[in-house]
C-alpha cells in the first residue's frame, strides 16, 4: 500500500523546517529542501513503525487486523 501524507515545509533563514500534517510529532529541520524531505520521510517511517509496534504490544493475543480507508 502506498499511502500519501502532507508535508508542510518552509524556509526560515538558513534552515528548512517541516512537519507531517497528519502525524503529530513528525517534524524535522535541515539545511536544504531535499535533505528536509528525506528526513521527514525517514522520520515518518520510524513513527509509523513505532506506533505499529506499540499497538501490537498493547493488544497482546487473539486480535484481528482490519484495513480502514478514510
CHARMM internal coordinates of N, CA and C (Angstrom, degrees):
IC EDIT
DIST 1 N 1 CA 1.4412
DIST 1 CA 1 C 1.5292
ANGL 1 N 1 CA 1 C 108.66
DIST 1 C 2 N 1.3105
ANGL 1 CA 1 C 2 N 116.75
DIHE 1 N 1 CA 1 C 2 N 132.78
DIST 2 N 2 CA 1.4537
ANGL 1 C 2 N 2 CA 122.42
DIHE 1 CA 1 C 2 N 2 CA 179.39
DIST 2 CA 2 C 1.5218
ANGL 2 N 2 CA 2 C 108.43
DIHE 1 C 2 N 2 CA 2 C -110.71
DIST 2 C 3 N 1.3158
ANGL 2 CA 2 C 3 N 116.70
DIHE 2 N 2 CA 2 C 3 N 97.45
DIST 3 N 3 CA 1.4505
ANGL 2 C 3 N 3 CA 122.28
DIHE 2 CA 2 C 3 N 3 CA -178.62
DIST 3 CA 3 C 1.5148
ANGL 3 N 3 CA 3 C 109.59
DIHE 2 C 3 N 3 CA 3 C -94.53
DIST 3 C 4 N 1.3081
ANGL 3 CA 3 C 4 N 116.44
DIHE 3 N 3 CA 3 C 4 N 139.66
DIST 4 N 4 CA 1.4539
ANGL 3 C 4 N 4 CA 120.97
DIHE 3 CA 3 C 4 N 4 CA 177.88
DIST 4 CA 4 C 1.5181
ANGL 4 N 4 CA 4 C 110.60
DIHE 3 C 4 N 4 CA 4 C -103.45
DIST 4 C 5 N 1.3148
ANGL 4 CA 4 C 5 N 115.33
DIHE 4 N 4 CA 4 C 5 N 145.16
DIST 5 N 5 CA 1.4602
ANGL 4 C 5 N 5 CA 123.20
DIHE 4 CA 4 C 5 N 5 CA 176.03
DIST 5 CA 5 C 1.5179
ANGL 5 N 5 CA 5 C 108.10
DIHE 4 C 5 N 5 CA 5 C -126.63
DIST 5 C 6 N 1.3139
ANGL 5 CA 5 C 6 N 116.63
DIHE 5 N 5 CA 5 C 6 N 163.37
DIST 6 N 6 CA 1.4572
ANGL 5 C 6 N 6 CA 121.53
DIHE 5 CA 5 C 6 N 6 CA -178.00
DIST 6 CA 6 C 1.5161
ANGL 6 N 6 CA 6 C 110.23
DIHE 5 C 6 N 6 CA 6 C -104.79
DIST 6 C 7 N 1.3333
ANGL 6 CA 6 C 7 N 115.84
DIHE 6 N 6 CA 6 C 7 N 120.79
DIST 7 N 7 CA 1.4657
ANGL 6 C 7 N 7 CA 120.94
DIHE 6 CA 6 C 7 N 7 CA 174.73
DIST 7 CA 7 C 1.5261
ANGL 7 N 7 CA 7 C 108.16
DIHE 6 C 7 N 7 CA 7 C -94.60
DIST 7 C 8 N 1.3153
ANGL 7 CA 7 C 8 N 115.65
DIHE 7 N 7 CA 7 C 8 N 128.94
DIST 8 N 8 CA 1.4572
ANGL 7 C 8 N 8 CA 122.37
DIHE 7 CA 7 C 8 N 8 CA 173.58
DIST 8 CA 8 C 1.5231
ANGL 8 N 8 CA 8 C 105.41
DIHE 7 C 8 N 8 CA 8 C -101.54
DIST 8 C 9 N 1.3376
ANGL 8 CA 8 C 9 N 118.01
DIHE 8 N 8 CA 8 C 9 N 117.16
DIST 9 N 9 CA 1.4614
ANGL 8 C 9 N 9 CA 120.69
DIHE 8 CA 8 C 9 N 9 CA -174.53
DIST 9 CA 9 C 1.5198
ANGL 9 N 9 CA 9 C 110.51
DIHE 8 C 9 N 9 CA 9 C -130.37
DIST 9 C 10 N 1.3282
ANGL 9 CA 9 C 10 N 114.94
DIHE 9 N 9 CA 9 C 10 N 150.16
DIST 10 N 10 CA 1.4562
ANGL 9 C 10 N 10 CA 119.47
DIHE 9 CA 9 C 10 N 10 CA 172.77
DIST 10 CA 10 C 1.5165
ANGL 10 N 10 CA 10 C 109.24
DIHE 9 C 10 N 10 CA 10 C -157.13
DIST 10 C 11 N 1.3210
ANGL 10 CA 10 C 11 N 114.37
DIHE 10 N 10 CA 10 C 11 N 153.99
DIST 11 N 11 CA 1.4520
ANGL 10 C 11 N 11 CA 120.12
DIHE 10 CA 10 C 11 N 11 CA 176.35
DIST 11 CA 11 C 1.5223
ANGL 11 N 11 CA 11 C 107.68
DIHE 10 C 11 N 11 CA 11 C -95.47
DIST 11 C 12 N 1.3206
ANGL 11 CA 11 C 12 N 114.71
DIHE 11 N 11 CA 11 C 12 N 132.18
DIST 12 N 12 CA 1.4616
ANGL 11 C 12 N 12 CA 121.36
DIHE 11 CA 11 C 12 N 12 CA 177.65
DIST 12 CA 12 C 1.5208
ANGL 12 N 12 CA 12 C 107.60
DIHE 11 C 12 N 12 CA 12 C -131.33
DIST 12 C 13 N 1.3293
ANGL 12 CA 12 C 13 N 115.48
DIHE 12 N 12 CA 12 C 13 N 105.10
DIST 13 N 13 CA 1.4611
ANGL 12 C 13 N 13 CA 119.54
DIHE 12 CA 12 C 13 N 13 CA -174.75
DIST 13 CA 13 C 1.5152
ANGL 13 N 13 CA 13 C 109.75
DIHE 12 C 13 N 13 CA 13 C 65.13
DIST 13 C 14 N 1.3201
ANGL 13 CA 13 C 14 N 116.36
DIHE 13 N 13 CA 13 C 14 N -129.77
DIST 14 N 14 CA 1.4672
ANGL 13 C 14 N 14 CA 121.96
DIHE 13 CA 13 C 14 N 14 CA 179.91
DIST 14 CA 14 C 1.5246
ANGL 14 N 14 CA 14 C 113.15
DIHE 13 C 14 N 14 CA 14 C -85.71
DIST 14 C 15 N 1.3203
ANGL 14 CA 14 C 15 N 117.74
DIHE 14 N 14 CA 14 C 15 N -0.47
DIST 15 N 15 CA 1.4613
ANGL 14 C 15 N 15 CA 121.45
DIHE 14 CA 14 C 15 N 15 CA -173.69
DIST 15 CA 15 C 1.5147
ANGL 15 N 15 CA 15 C 111.86
DIHE 14 C 15 N 15 CA 15 C -114.12
DIST 15 C 16 N 1.3188
ANGL 15 CA 15 C 16 N 114.78
DIHE 15 N 15 CA 15 C 16 N 149.02
DIST 16 N 16 CA 1.4587
ANGL 15 C 16 N 16 CA 122.60
DIHE 15 CA 15 C 16 N 16 CA 168.24
DIST 16 CA 16 C 1.5198
ANGL 16 N 16 CA 16 C 107.19
DIHE 15 C 16 N 16 CA 16 C -104.02
DIST 16 C 17 N 1.3136
ANGL 16 CA 16 C 17 N 115.99
DIHE 16 N 16 CA 16 C 17 N 132.39
DIST 17 N 17 CA 1.4685
ANGL 16 C 17 N 17 CA 120.74
DIHE 16 CA 16 C 17 N 17 CA 178.29
DIST 17 CA 17 C 1.5193
ANGL 17 N 17 CA 17 C 108.64
DIHE 16 C 17 N 17 CA 17 C -124.21
DIST 17 C 18 N 1.3271
ANGL 17 CA 17 C 18 N 115.78
DIHE 17 N 17 CA 17 C 18 N 148.85
DIST 18 N 18 CA 1.4562
ANGL 17 C 18 N 18 CA 118.66
DIHE 17 CA 17 C 18 N 18 CA -177.87
DIST 18 CA 18 C 1.5049
ANGL 18 N 18 CA 18 C 113.23
DIHE 17 C 18 N 18 CA 18 C -157.38
DIST 18 C 19 N 1.3098
ANGL 18 CA 18 C 19 N 114.10
DIHE 18 N 18 CA 18 C 19 N 159.21
DIST 19 N 19 CA 1.4579
ANGL 18 C 19 N 19 CA 123.65
DIHE 18 CA 18 C 19 N 19 CA -179.20
DIST 19 CA 19 C 1.5175
ANGL 19 N 19 CA 19 C 108.64
DIHE 18 C 19 N 19 CA 19 C -136.44
DIST 19 C 20 N 1.3227
ANGL 19 CA 19 C 20 N 116.90
DIHE 19 N 19 CA 19 C 20 N 151.34
DIST 20 N 20 CA 1.4608
ANGL 19 C 20 N 20 CA 121.20
DIHE 19 CA 19 C 20 N 20 CA 169.17
DIST 20 CA 20 C 1.5225
ANGL 20 N 20 CA 20 C 105.79
DIHE 19 C 20 N 20 CA 20 C -94.39
DIST 20 C 21 N 1.3176
ANGL 20 CA 20 C 21 N 114.73
DIHE 20 N 20 CA 20 C 21 N 116.36
DIST 21 N 21 CA 1.4651
ANGL 20 C 21 N 21 CA 122.19
DIHE 20 CA 20 C 21 N 21 CA -172.24
DIST 21 CA 21 C 1.5301
ANGL 21 N 21 CA 21 C 113.03
DIHE 20 C 21 N 21 CA 21 C -56.73
DIST 21 C 22 N 1.3111
ANGL 21 CA 21 C 22 N 117.32
DIHE 21 N 21 CA 21 C 22 N -40.65
DIST 22 N 22 CA 1.4720
ANGL 21 C 22 N 22 CA 120.89
DIHE 21 CA 21 C 22 N 22 CA -172.11
DIST 22 CA 22 C 1.5258
ANGL 22 N 22 CA 22 C 114.49
DIHE 21 C 22 N 22 CA 22 C -85.40
DIST 22 C 23 N 1.3171
ANGL 22 CA 22 C 23 N 118.70
DIHE 22 N 22 CA 22 C 23 N -14.19
DIST 23 N 23 CA 1.4667
ANGL 22 C 23 N 23 CA 121.08
DIHE 22 CA 22 C 23 N 23 CA -174.48
DIST 23 CA 23 C 1.5305
ANGL 23 N 23 CA 23 C 109.58
DIHE 22 C 23 N 23 CA 23 C -123.76
DIST 23 C 24 N 1.3247
ANGL 23 CA 23 C 24 N 117.73
DIHE 23 N 23 CA 23 C 24 N 105.92
DIST 24 N 24 CA 1.4689
ANGL 23 C 24 N 24 CA 120.09
DIHE 23 CA 23 C 24 N 24 CA 178.60
DIST 24 CA 24 C 1.5258
ANGL 24 N 24 CA 24 C 111.58
DIHE 23 C 24 N 24 CA 24 C -57.82
DIST 24 C 25 N 1.3184
ANGL 24 CA 24 C 25 N 115.65
DIHE 24 N 24 CA 24 C 25 N 141.00
DIST 25 N 25 CA 1.4582
ANGL 24 C 25 N 25 CA 120.56
DIHE 24 CA 24 C 25 N 25 CA 175.71
DIST 25 CA 25 C 1.5158
ANGL 25 N 25 CA 25 C 114.97
DIHE 24 C 25 N 25 CA 25 C 90.22
DIST 25 C 26 N 1.3292
ANGL 25 CA 25 C 26 N 117.85
DIHE 25 N 25 CA 25 C 26 N -8.99
DIST 26 N 26 CA 1.4601
ANGL 25 C 26 N 26 CA 119.78
DIHE 25 CA 25 C 26 N 26 CA 178.01
DIST 26 CA 26 C 1.5307
ANGL 26 N 26 CA 26 C 107.59
DIHE 25 C 26 N 26 CA 26 C -94.06
DIST 26 C 27 N 1.3201
ANGL 26 CA 26 C 27 N 115.28
DIHE 26 N 26 CA 26 C 27 N 99.66
DIST 27 N 27 CA 1.4602
ANGL 26 C 27 N 27 CA 121.65
DIHE 26 CA 26 C 27 N 27 CA 179.14
DIST 27 CA 27 C 1.5217
ANGL 27 N 27 CA 27 C 108.76
DIHE 26 C 27 N 27 CA 27 C -147.37
DIST 27 C 28 N 1.3289
ANGL 27 CA 27 C 28 N 115.73
DIHE 27 N 27 CA 27 C 28 N 151.98
DIST 28 N 28 CA 1.4615
ANGL 27 C 28 N 28 CA 121.07
DIHE 27 CA 27 C 28 N 28 CA -175.65
DIST 28 CA 28 C 1.5162
ANGL 28 N 28 CA 28 C 110.35
DIHE 27 C 28 N 28 CA 28 C -147.12
DIST 28 C 29 N 1.3179
ANGL 28 CA 28 C 29 N 114.74
DIHE 28 N 28 CA 28 C 29 N 165.89
DIST 29 N 29 CA 1.4570
ANGL 28 C 29 N 29 CA 122.77
DIHE 28 CA 28 C 29 N 29 CA 176.61
DIST 29 CA 29 C 1.5211
ANGL 29 N 29 CA 29 C 107.91
DIHE 28 C 29 N 29 CA 29 C -141.84
DIST 29 C 30 N 1.3298
ANGL 29 CA 29 C 30 N 116.67
DIHE 29 N 29 CA 29 C 30 N 128.78
DIST 30 N 30 CA 1.4635
ANGL 29 C 30 N 30 CA 121.11
DIHE 29 CA 29 C 30 N 30 CA -178.80
DIST 30 CA 30 C 1.5239
ANGL 30 N 30 CA 30 C 109.86
DIHE 29 C 30 N 30 CA 30 C -143.42
DIST 30 C 31 N 1.3218
ANGL 30 CA 30 C 31 N 116.21
DIHE 30 N 30 CA 30 C 31 N 168.64
DIST 31 N 31 CA 1.4676
ANGL 30 C 31 N 31 CA 122.04
DIHE 30 CA 30 C 31 N 31 CA -178.79
DIST 31 CA 31 C 1.5300
ANGL 31 N 31 CA 31 C 113.53
DIHE 30 C 31 N 31 CA 31 C -77.28
DIST 31 C 32 N 1.3488
ANGL 31 CA 31 C 32 N 117.29
DIHE 31 N 31 CA 31 C 32 N -29.80
DIST 32 N 32 CA 1.4628
ANGL 31 C 32 N 32 CA 119.72
DIHE 31 CA 31 C 32 N 32 CA -179.28
DIST 32 CA 32 C 1.5323
ANGL 32 N 32 CA 32 C 109.56
DIHE 31 C 32 N 32 CA 32 C -126.05
DIST 32 C 33 N 1.3318
ANGL 32 CA 32 C 33 N 114.56
DIHE 32 N 32 CA 32 C 33 N 159.56
DIST 33 N 33 CA 1.4628
ANGL 32 C 33 N 33 CA 120.34
DIHE 32 CA 32 C 33 N 33 CA 177.94
DIST 33 CA 33 C 1.5295
ANGL 33 N 33 CA 33 C 110.54
DIHE 32 C 33 N 33 CA 33 C -61.20
DIST 33 C 34 N 1.3230
ANGL 33 CA 33 C 34 N 116.15
DIHE 33 N 33 CA 33 C 34 N -43.28
DIST 34 N 34 CA 1.4597
ANGL 33 C 34 N 34 CA 120.32
DIHE 33 CA 33 C 34 N 34 CA -179.00
DIST 34 CA 34 C 1.5266
ANGL 34 N 34 CA 34 C 111.54
DIHE 33 C 34 N 34 CA 34 C -62.22
DIST 34 C 35 N 1.3428
ANGL 34 CA 34 C 35 N 116.57
DIHE 34 N 34 CA 34 C 35 N -43.79
DIST 35 N 35 CA 1.4673
ANGL 34 C 35 N 35 CA 120.54
DIHE 34 CA 34 C 35 N 35 CA 177.70
DIST 35 CA 35 C 1.5255
ANGL 35 N 35 CA 35 C 110.80
DIHE 34 C 35 N 35 CA 35 C -63.86
DIST 35 C 36 N 1.3215
ANGL 35 CA 35 C 36 N 116.72
DIHE 35 N 35 CA 35 C 36 N -37.21
DIST 36 N 36 CA 1.4687
ANGL 35 C 36 N 36 CA 120.54
DIHE 35 CA 35 C 36 N 36 CA 179.21
DIST 36 CA 36 C 1.5180
ANGL 36 N 36 CA 36 C 111.11
DIHE 35 C 36 N 36 CA 36 C -63.42
DIST 36 C 37 N 1.3270
ANGL 36 CA 36 C 37 N 116.81
DIHE 36 N 36 CA 36 C 37 N -48.07
DIST 37 N 37 CA 1.4677
ANGL 36 C 37 N 37 CA 120.09
DIHE 36 CA 36 C 37 N 37 CA -178.93
DIST 37 CA 37 C 1.5232
ANGL 37 N 37 CA 37 C 110.28
DIHE 36 C 37 N 37 CA 37 C -61.15
DIST 37 C 38 N 1.3177
ANGL 37 CA 37 C 38 N 117.98
DIHE 37 N 37 CA 37 C 38 N -43.31
DIST 38 N 38 CA 1.4732
ANGL 37 C 38 N 38 CA 120.89
DIHE 37 CA 37 C 38 N 38 CA 178.75
DIST 38 CA 38 C 1.5292
ANGL 38 N 38 CA 38 C 111.15
DIHE 37 C 38 N 38 CA 38 C -64.80
DIST 38 C 39 N 1.3168
ANGL 38 CA 38 C 39 N 116.65
DIHE 38 N 38 CA 38 C 39 N -40.44
DIST 39 N 39 CA 1.4627
ANGL 38 C 39 N 39 CA 121.05
DIHE 38 CA 38 C 39 N 39 CA 178.74
DIST 39 CA 39 C 1.5272
ANGL 39 N 39 CA 39 C 111.15
DIHE 38 C 39 N 39 CA 39 C -65.67
DIST 39 C 40 N 1.3330
ANGL 39 CA 39 C 40 N 117.06
DIHE 39 N 39 CA 39 C 40 N -42.14
DIST 40 N 40 CA 1.4692
ANGL 39 C 40 N 40 CA 120.63
DIHE 39 CA 39 C 40 N 40 CA 176.35
DIST 40 CA 40 C 1.5201
ANGL 40 N 40 CA 40 C 110.51
DIHE 39 C 40 N 40 CA 40 C -61.66
DIST 40 C 41 N 1.3259
ANGL 40 CA 40 C 41 N 116.88
DIHE 40 N 40 CA 40 C 41 N -42.64
DIST 41 N 41 CA 1.4737
ANGL 40 C 41 N 41 CA 120.88
DIHE 40 CA 40 C 41 N 41 CA 179.68
DIST 41 CA 41 C 1.5315
ANGL 41 N 41 CA 41 C 110.78
DIHE 40 C 41 N 41 CA 41 C -60.88
DIST 41 C 42 N 1.3223
ANGL 41 CA 41 C 42 N 116.89
DIHE 41 N 41 CA 41 C 42 N -46.71
DIST 42 N 42 CA 1.4706
ANGL 41 C 42 N 42 CA 121.05
DIHE 41 CA 41 C 42 N 42 CA -179.24
DIST 42 CA 42 C 1.5253
ANGL 42 N 42 CA 42 C 111.13
DIHE 41 C 42 N 42 CA 42 C -65.90
DIST 42 C 43 N 1.3307
ANGL 42 CA 42 C 43 N 116.27
DIHE 42 N 42 CA 42 C 43 N -42.52
DIST 43 N 43 CA 1.4704
ANGL 42 C 43 N 43 CA 120.28
DIHE 42 CA 42 C 43 N 43 CA -179.58
DIST 43 CA 43 C 1.5191
ANGL 43 N 43 CA 43 C 110.98
DIHE 42 C 43 N 43 CA 43 C -66.52
DIST 43 C 44 N 1.3283
ANGL 43 CA 43 C 44 N 117.43
DIHE 43 N 43 CA 43 C 44 N -38.87
DIST 44 N 44 CA 1.4591
ANGL 43 C 44 N 44 CA 121.68
DIHE 43 CA 43 C 44 N 44 CA 176.64
DIST 44 CA 44 C 1.5214
ANGL 44 N 44 CA 44 C 110.69
DIHE 43 C 44 N 44 CA 44 C -61.91
DIST 44 C 45 N 1.3303
ANGL 44 CA 44 C 45 N 117.28
DIHE 44 N 44 CA 44 C 45 N -46.14
DIST 45 N 45 CA 1.4699
ANGL 44 C 45 N 45 CA 120.56
DIHE 44 CA 44 C 45 N 45 CA 178.18
DIST 45 CA 45 C 1.5226
ANGL 45 N 45 CA 45 C 111.21
DIHE 44 C 45 N 45 CA 45 C -58.70
DIST 45 C 46 N 1.3215
ANGL 45 CA 45 C 46 N 116.44
DIHE 45 N 45 CA 45 C 46 N -44.15
DIST 46 N 46 CA 1.4703
ANGL 45 C 46 N 46 CA 120.83
DIHE 45 CA 45 C 46 N 46 CA 178.86
DIST 46 CA 46 C 1.5235
ANGL 46 N 46 CA 46 C 111.23
DIHE 45 C 46 N 46 CA 46 C -62.74
DIST 46 C 47 N 1.3280
ANGL 46 CA 46 C 47 N 116.80
DIHE 46 N 46 CA 46 C 47 N -43.36
DIST 47 N 47 CA 1.4656
ANGL 46 C 47 N 47 CA 120.60
DIHE 46 CA 46 C 47 N 47 CA -179.27
DIST 47 CA 47 C 1.5244
ANGL 47 N 47 CA 47 C 111.24
DIHE 46 C 47 N 47 CA 47 C -64.50
DIST 47 C 48 N 1.3149
ANGL 47 CA 47 C 48 N 117.14
DIHE 47 N 47 CA 47 C 48 N -43.00
DIST 48 N 48 CA 1.4639
ANGL 47 C 48 N 48 CA 120.35
DIHE 47 CA 47 C 48 N 48 CA 179.14
DIST 48 CA 48 C 1.5224
ANGL 48 N 48 CA 48 C 111.36
DIHE 47 C 48 N 48 CA 48 C -64.20
DIST 48 C 49 N 1.3322
ANGL 48 CA 48 C 49 N 117.00
DIHE 48 N 48 CA 48 C 49 N -41.67
DIST 49 N 49 CA 1.4640
ANGL 48 C 49 N 49 CA 120.32
DIHE 48 CA 48 C 49 N 49 CA 178.75
DIST 49 CA 49 C 1.5314
ANGL 49 N 49 CA 49 C 110.67
DIHE 48 C 49 N 49 CA 49 C -66.78
DIST 49 C 50 N 1.3304
ANGL 49 CA 49 C 50 N 116.94
DIHE 49 N 49 CA 49 C 50 N -41.55
DIST 50 N 50 CA 1.4623
ANGL 49 C 50 N 50 CA 120.29
DIHE 49 CA 49 C 50 N 50 CA 177.56
DIST 50 CA 50 C 1.5256
ANGL 50 N 50 CA 50 C 110.26
DIHE 49 C 50 N 50 CA 50 C -60.83
DIST 50 C 51 N 1.3385
ANGL 50 CA 50 C 51 N 117.16
DIHE 50 N 50 CA 50 C 51 N -46.20
DIST 51 N 51 CA 1.4662
ANGL 50 C 51 N 51 CA 120.72
DIHE 50 CA 50 C 51 N 51 CA 179.88
DIST 51 CA 51 C 1.5302
ANGL 51 N 51 CA 51 C 110.93
DIHE 50 C 51 N 51 CA 51 C -62.99
DIST 51 C 52 N 1.3209
ANGL 51 CA 51 C 52 N 116.10
DIHE 51 N 51 CA 51 C 52 N -38.81
DIST 52 N 52 CA 1.4658
ANGL 51 C 52 N 52 CA 120.41
DIHE 51 CA 51 C 52 N 52 CA 178.11
DIST 52 CA 52 C 1.5297
ANGL 52 N 52 CA 52 C 110.59
DIHE 51 C 52 N 52 CA 52 C -62.80
DIST 52 C 53 N 1.3223
ANGL 52 CA 52 C 53 N 116.96
DIHE 52 N 52 CA 52 C 53 N -48.75
DIST 53 N 53 CA 1.4637
ANGL 52 C 53 N 53 CA 121.45
DIHE 52 CA 52 C 53 N 53 CA 179.55
DIST 53 CA 53 C 1.5313
ANGL 53 N 53 CA 53 C 111.29
DIHE 52 C 53 N 53 CA 53 C -62.82
DIST 53 C 54 N 1.3226
ANGL 53 CA 53 C 54 N 116.29
DIHE 53 N 53 CA 53 C 54 N -38.59
DIST 54 N 54 CA 1.4624
ANGL 53 C 54 N 54 CA 121.28
DIHE 53 CA 53 C 54 N 54 CA 178.91
DIST 54 CA 54 C 1.5314
ANGL 54 N 54 CA 54 C 110.59
DIHE 53 C 54 N 54 CA 54 C -63.48
DIST 54 C 55 N 1.3329
ANGL 54 CA 54 C 55 N 116.66
DIHE 54 N 54 CA 54 C 55 N -43.47
DIST 55 N 55 CA 1.4669
ANGL 54 C 55 N 55 CA 120.73
DIHE 54 CA 54 C 55 N 55 CA 179.04
DIST 55 CA 55 C 1.5235
ANGL 55 N 55 CA 55 C 110.97
DIHE 54 C 55 N 55 CA 55 C -65.40
DIST 55 C 56 N 1.3377
ANGL 55 CA 55 C 56 N 117.09
DIHE 55 N 55 CA 55 C 56 N -43.81
DIST 56 N 56 CA 1.4643
ANGL 55 C 56 N 56 CA 120.00
DIHE 55 CA 55 C 56 N 56 CA 179.98
DIST 56 CA 56 C 1.5213
ANGL 56 N 56 CA 56 C 111.58
DIHE 55 C 56 N 56 CA 56 C -65.67
DIST 56 C 57 N 1.3144
ANGL 56 CA 56 C 57 N 117.01
DIHE 56 N 56 CA 56 C 57 N -35.46
DIST 57 N 57 CA 1.4541
ANGL 56 C 57 N 57 CA 120.87
DIHE 56 CA 56 C 57 N 57 CA 177.54
DIST 57 CA 57 C 1.5300
ANGL 57 N 57 CA 57 C 111.11
DIHE 56 C 57 N 57 CA 57 C -66.79
DIST 57 C 58 N 1.3198
ANGL 57 CA 57 C 58 N 116.19
DIHE 57 N 57 CA 57 C 58 N -39.13
DIST 58 N 58 CA 1.4619
ANGL 57 C 58 N 58 CA 120.83
DIHE 57 CA 57 C 58 N 58 CA -177.72
DIST 58 CA 58 C 1.5272
ANGL 58 N 58 CA 58 C 112.67
DIHE 57 C 58 N 58 CA 58 C -72.54
DIST 58 C 59 N 1.3291
ANGL 58 CA 58 C 59 N 117.35
DIHE 58 N 58 CA 58 C 59 N -33.05
DIST 59 N 59 CA 1.4621
ANGL 58 C 59 N 59 CA 120.28
DIHE 58 CA 58 C 59 N 59 CA -173.85
DIST 59 CA 59 C 1.5298
ANGL 59 N 59 CA 59 C 112.86
DIHE 58 C 59 N 59 CA 59 C -77.08
DIST 59 C 60 N 1.3069
ANGL 59 CA 59 C 60 N 117.12
DIHE 59 N 59 CA 59 C 60 N -27.24
DIST 60 N 60 CA 1.4677
ANGL 59 C 60 N 60 CA 119.03
DIHE 59 CA 59 C 60 N 60 CA -179.46
DIST 60 CA 60 C 1.5081
ANGL 60 N 60 CA 60 C 111.70
DIHE 59 C 60 N 60 CA 60 C 75.86
DIST 60 C 61 N 1.3336
ANGL 60 CA 60 C 61 N 116.71
DIHE 60 N 60 CA 60 C 61 N -126.16
DIST 61 N 61 CA 1.4630
ANGL 60 C 61 N 61 CA 120.84
DIHE 60 CA 60 C 61 N 61 CA -177.19
DIST 61 CA 61 C 1.5160
ANGL 61 N 61 CA 61 C 110.31
DIHE 60 C 61 N 61 CA 61 C -119.46
DIST 61 C 62 N 1.3285
ANGL 61 CA 61 C 62 N 115.63
DIHE 61 N 61 CA 61 C 62 N 171.36
DIST 62 N 62 CA 1.4569
ANGL 61 C 62 N 62 CA 121.83
DIHE 61 CA 61 C 62 N 62 CA 175.41
DIST 62 CA 62 C 1.5191
ANGL 62 N 62 CA 62 C 113.51
DIHE 61 C 62 N 62 CA 62 C 73.06
DIST 62 C 63 N 1.2967
ANGL 62 CA 62 C 63 N 117.76
DIHE 62 N 62 CA 62 C 63 N 33.39
DIST 63 N 63 CA 1.4645
ANGL 62 C 63 N 63 CA 120.40
DIHE 62 CA 62 C 63 N 63 CA -178.47
DIST 63 CA 63 C 1.5227
ANGL 63 N 63 CA 63 C 110.55
DIHE 62 C 63 N 63 CA 63 C -111.32
DIST 63 C 64 N 1.3213
ANGL 63 CA 63 C 64 N 115.48
DIHE 63 N 63 CA 63 C 64 N 166.15
DIST 64 N 64 CA 1.4606
ANGL 63 C 64 N 64 CA 122.40
DIHE 63 CA 63 C 64 N 64 CA 173.95
DIST 64 CA 64 C 1.5253
ANGL 64 N 64 CA 64 C 108.16
DIHE 63 C 64 N 64 CA 64 C -124.69
DIST 64 C 65 N 1.3094
ANGL 64 CA 64 C 65 N 115.55
DIHE 64 N 64 CA 64 C 65 N 145.24
DIST 65 N 65 CA 1.4635
ANGL 64 C 65 N 65 CA 120.32
DIHE 64 CA 64 C 65 N 65 CA 174.85
DIST 65 CA 65 C 1.5213
ANGL 65 N 65 CA 65 C 108.86
DIHE 64 C 65 N 65 CA 65 C -99.56
DIST 65 C 66 N 1.3122
ANGL 65 CA 65 C 66 N 116.72
DIHE 65 N 65 CA 65 C 66 N 136.55
DIST 66 N 66 CA 1.4585
ANGL 65 C 66 N 66 CA 121.78
DIHE 65 CA 65 C 66 N 66 CA 178.29
DIST 66 CA 66 C 1.5159
ANGL 66 N 66 CA 66 C 109.05
DIHE 65 C 66 N 66 CA 66 C -132.46
DIST 66 C 67 N 1.3178
ANGL 66 CA 66 C 67 N 116.32
DIHE 66 N 66 CA 66 C 67 N 136.94
DIST 67 N 67 CA 1.4650
ANGL 66 C 67 N 67 CA 122.24
DIHE 66 CA 66 C 67 N 67 CA 176.40
DIST 67 CA 67 C 1.5206
ANGL 67 N 67 CA 67 C 108.52
DIHE 66 C 67 N 67 CA 67 C -80.99
DIST 67 C 68 N 1.3245
ANGL 67 CA 67 C 68 N 115.79
DIHE 67 N 67 CA 67 C 68 N 136.04
DIST 68 N 68 CA 1.4672
ANGL 67 C 68 N 68 CA 120.86
DIHE 67 CA 67 C 68 N 68 CA 178.58
DIST 68 CA 68 C 1.5219
ANGL 68 N 68 CA 68 C 107.64
DIHE 67 C 68 N 68 CA 68 C -129.34
DIST 68 C 69 N 1.3051
ANGL 68 CA 68 C 69 N 116.74
DIHE 68 N 68 CA 68 C 69 N 127.13
DIST 69 N 69 CA 1.4653
ANGL 68 C 69 N 69 CA 122.10
DIHE 68 CA 68 C 69 N 69 CA 177.56
DIST 69 CA 69 C 1.5251
ANGL 69 N 69 CA 69 C 108.90
DIHE 68 C 69 N 69 CA 69 C -107.94
DIST 69 C 70 N 1.3135
ANGL 69 CA 69 C 70 N 114.28
DIHE 69 N 69 CA 69 C 70 N 143.46
DIST 70 N 70 CA 1.4688
ANGL 69 C 70 N 70 CA 118.98
DIHE 69 CA 69 C 70 N 70 CA 176.73
DIST 70 CA 70 C 1.5115
ANGL 70 N 70 CA 70 C 109.97
DIHE 69 C 70 N 70 CA 70 C -123.50
END
COOR INIT
IC SEED 1 N 1 CA 1 C
IC BUILD
